[in-house]
Amino acid sequence: MYEQVVPYDSDVISYPTEVTWKRTGNDIEVRWAPPAEAATGMHYKAIIWQVDDTPVLFLSEVFDWNADTAVLHDVPMIEGGRYSLNLALFFDDGYAYSDYVIVEWPGSNSTGN
């Protein structure tokens, strides 16, 4: 029988808060308040997918650990469509994700939260 001991110490961190979004043309700008534990080696991922009867869509883009704003360019969302936005902070031991934000894709230059 072979036995190996591997030291492991799990981290628990806070999640991004105050997630808001703004539409400018076909871009969506996402803003958030980073958790205090955000540090080098971590990264954020903005994730958007359809809800209800909106046609299938899945978007995901990675951003640096020290960001608090991200722009997803030329998103293929349809006006009147409903989407769910989530912002997650990934780190070695897992991830911490924000509350889900419902995005109702409006006309140009609109905002939501």
N, C-alpha and C positions, 0 to 999 in steps of 0.2 A: 504494500500500500504506500502511496506517495502522498505527502501532505505539504502544502505550501501556505504560508501565512502572508497576507498582503495587507499592509496598513491602509486604512481608508477612513477618511473623516469627511462626512457629508456636510455641505453648506446649505443654509436656508437663507434666501434673500427676499426682499420686498419686490413688488411688481410695479411696472409703469402705471401712473395714475393721470387723471385729467386729460385723457385722450380726446382730441378734437380733430376735425378735418375741415378742409376748405377746397372747393372746386374752383379751378382757374382753367378755362378752356376744357381740354380733355385730360388735364393733370389733376391729381388729388394730392394735397399737402396735408400731412399728418403731423400733429404736435402733441407732446406729452411732457409730463414731469417725471424725470428719471428717478429710480430708487437710489438711495444713498450708497448702496453697495455696488453700483455699476463701476467696473474697473477694466483695465487693460486685459485683453484676452476674451472679453465677452463681446456679444454683438446682438443687435436688435433685428427682429424680422417683422415686417408689416405683412399681415395676411388678410386677404379679402376674398369672400366667396358669396354666392347668391343665396338668397332666402326666398321662401314662399314659391311663387310660380315664375319668378324671374329666370330666364334661360341660364344654363350652367355656365359658371365662371369661377376660376380660381387664380388669384394673383398672389405672388409672394416676392418680397425683395428684402435684401439684407442691408443693414446700415451699421456704421461704427458704434462702438460702445459709448462714446462720449457725445453722441448726437441727442438732440431733443426735438428735431424737426426732420422730416423726410418727405421727399417728393417722388411720387410714382408717376412717371411720364406716360402720356398718351394711353390711358387705361381704356379698355374696350367695354366700358359700362354703358348701359342704355338709359336714356332719360325715362324717368318713371320707374326704373328698376329698384329693387330692394336688395341690399347687400349687408353682410356682417363684416365688421372691421375688428381685428384683434392685433395688439402689439405685444410681442413677447421678447423678453431678454434672455438669451441663451448663455449658459456658463458651463463649466466642466461637469458639474453634477446634475445638470438638467436645464430647466427653464422656468421663468416666472412670467405669467401672461396677464394682461390687463383685462378689465371688464370688456364684454363684447359691446360694440357700438353699432347700432343699426344706421346704415347709410341709405337714405332715399335719394337716388341720384337725380338732382334737380336740373334746371336750366343752367346755363353758363354763369360763372362767377358767384356761386352760392356757397353758404357755409352751413356747418352742422356740428353737433356735439353729441 
